[in-house]
Amino acid sequence: MNKELTRKFDVSSADIGASELSRELRRGTGDRLARRRGIAALSLVALGSMGMISLYQLGLIKHLPEPPLPRLNADKVDASAEAYKKLSMPDAVLGLNSYAVTLALTAMGGEDRVRTAPWIPLVLAAKVAVDAVQAGKLTWDQWAEHRAFCSWCLLAAGATFATVPLAVPEARQAWHHLTS
């Protein structure tokens, strides 16, 4: 790897100073920050959804409320053996961790991270793409296995799908920066 490319992937190059980062994230304007804020909001929606499911899967609540619509049965879906298969824990707990990573990648770096730390938007775009595929698979599995859906899961899946088009433009810009 040449020195310029190594520098572009150096995490310390993203360090703009805590005060400047605070100002940029809270008060900065522009399309990139607007999209990042959208991803953050959607990640928080998904985190809230996974939090509710975790409450049920861990026995802190006895029932997951659902809208009274046909084909919705969160209790059935989220209490199934499939929901506890991975790493011997409730899948919503894994989801909480995954969405927390997405939120962290979204919050990491300043306004100009496309130039100062282009690896961050690239990793974020890859992460949300994998998450979208996984959300689609889990949604399909709910129907295939249970002939029912969990509205909380559908909310998280919808939020996940909506993050993809928000992450792509910054990733493209980062890729262009790295390859130009």
MINU-519446 format. One line per 2 residues: number of its first residue (from 1); their letters; for each residue x, y, z of C-alpha. Coordinates in steps of 0.001 Angstrom, whole numbers, plus 500000, padded with zeros to 6 digits. Layout:
<recs>
NUM> A> X/Y/Z | ... $
</recs>
This chain:
<recs>
1> MN> 500000/500000/500000 | 501425/503403/499134 $
3> KE> 501840/506080/501807 | 498971/508239/500507 $
5> LT> 496505/505349/500621 | 497763/504345/504071 $
7> RK> 497200/507907/505282 | 493645/507882/503903 $
9> FD> 492820/504839/506032 | 494548/506116/509174 $
11> VS> 491986/506604/511936 | 493962/509476/513456 $
13> SA> 493405/511508/510280 | 489722/511646/511253 $
15> DI> 490553/513398/514536 | 489367/516981/514155 $
17> GA> 489233/517746/517857 | 486363/517165/520220 $
19> SE> 485143/520778/520290 | 485088/521038/516509 $
21> LS> 483378/517654/516188 | 480741/518741/518700 $
23> RE> 480066/521915/516736 | 479973/520173/513372 $
25> LR> 477663/517341/514411 | 475240/519600/516264 $
27> RG> 475247/522703/514070 | 476742/521689/510752 $
29> TG> 474700/521922/507593 | 474859/520293/504221 $
31> DR> 473587/517215/502481 | 476104/514792/503953 $
33> LA> 475256/515700/507544 | 471536/515720/506753 $
35> RR> 471803/512163/505426 | 473906/511090/508411 $
37> RG> 471278/512529/510753 | 468663/510551/508849 $
39> IA> 470671/507353/509305 | 471092/508161/512999 $
41> AL> 467348/508715/513430 | 466512/505487/511606 $
43> SL> 469083/503581/513669 | 467490/504927/516842 $
45> VA> 464055/503804/515614 | 465452/500318/514996 $
47> LG> 467197/500358/518388 | 463890/501238/520059 $
49> SM> 462171/498411/518241 | 464891/495926/519203 $
51> GM> 464679/497221/522770 | 460976/496400/522932 $
53> IS> 461541/492940/521512 | 464421/492387/523953 $
55> LY> 462127/493231/526861 | 459837/490419/525721 $
57> QL> 462566/487926/524841 | 464232/488424/528227 $
59> GL> 460959/488030/530132 | 460758/491617/531370 $
61> IK> 457338/491967/529749 | 454914/489107/529103 $
63> HL> 453415/490323/525815 | 454528/492475/522890 $
65> PE> 451694/494808/521930 | 450777/494790/518247 $
67> PP> 448248/496639/516123 | 445118/494496/515720 $
69> LP> 445890/493559/512124 | 445858/490167/510449 $
71> RL> 449152/488298/510151 | 450776/490166/513065 $
73> NA> 451889/488003/515963 | 455070/489278/517598 $
75> DK> 454715/486921/520541 | 454780/483872/518254 $
77> VD> 457643/485129/516078 | 459847/486487/518859 $
79> AS> 459392/483504/521201 | 460269/480963/518507 $
81> AE> 463344/478760/518701 | 464762/480576/515653 $
83> AY> 464813/483806/517657 | 467232/482254/520172 $
85> KK> 469489/480236/517838 | 472371/482602/517170 $
87> LS> 475036/482717/519889 | 472587/481240/522408 $
89> MP> 470875/484565/523016 | 467757/486441/521934 $
91> DA> 468140/487790/518414 | 466889/491237/519435 $
93> VL> 469920/491604/521720 | 472125/490957/518687 $
95> GL> 470041/493501/516786 | 470625/496110/519489 $
97> NS> 474360/495658/519099 | 474201/495804/515325 $
99> YA> 472174/499020/515256 | 474476/500529/517878 $
101> VT> 477423/499883/515536 | 475529/501549/512678 $
103> LA> 474824/504540/514905 | 478477/504735/515963 $
105> LT> 479708/504630/512352 | 477193/507332/511477 $
107> AM> 478349/509586/514314 | 482061/508981/513749 $
109> GG> 484068/511786/512192 | 483400/515335/511163 $
111> ED> 481561/516931/508272 | 484429/516318/505869 $
113> RV> 485099/512681/506728 | 484861/511846/503027 $
115> RT> 488254/513526/502733 | 489700/513054/506230 $
117> AP> 488580/509449/506895 | 486986/507996/503754 $
119> WI> 487022/504476/505170 | 484214/505410/507604 $
121> PL> 481525/506079/504956 | 482676/503002/503023 $
123> VL> 482372/500751/506077 | 479005/502321/506938 $
125> AA> 477655/501685/503431 | 478838/498070/503509 $
127> KV> 477318/497613/506975 | 473884/498968/506034 $
129> AV> 473881/496924/502809 | 474538/493721/504767 $
131> DA> 471929/494789/507339 | 469337/495333/504592 $
133> VQ> 469960/491863/503170 | 469663/490385/506668 $
135> AG> 466461/492347/507372 | 464964/491029/504147 $
137> KL> 465949/487473/505018 | 464535/487715/508542 $
139> TW> 461274/489179/507223 | 460975/486352/504699 $
141> DQ> 461813/483791/507388 | 459022/485106/509619 $
143> WA> 456480/484396/506931 | 458018/481110/505797 $
145> EH> 458370/479705/509317 | 455385/481207/511155 $
147> RA> 452967/482605/508577 | 453043/485703/510762 $
149> FC> 455031/488894/511168 | 456257/490937/514103 $
151> SW> 455340/494615/513636 | 458354/495655/515723 $
153> CL> 460592/493641/513406 | 458926/495162/510345 $
155> LA> 459527/498633/511780 | 463223/497848/512267 $
157> AG> 463446/496300/508788 | 461814/499350/507210 $
159> AT> 464233/501641/509030 | 467100/499442/507861 $
161> FA> 466017/499538/504220 | 465654/503327/504405 $
163> TV> 469266/503753/505554 | 470751/502323/502361 $
165> PL> 469976/505226/499992 | 471107/507648/502689 $
167> AV> 474524/505981/503040 | 475331/505491/499357 $
169> PE> 476088/509104/498292 | 478725/509646/500980 $
171> AR> 480280/506250/500228 | 480496/507151/496536 $
173> QA> 482195/510426/497411 | 484616/508612/499718 $
175> WH> 485416/506054/497024 | 486011/508842/494518 $
177> HL> 488341/510563/496998 | 490308/507353/497552 $
179> TS> 490648/506545/493875 | 491363/510021/492499 $
</recs>
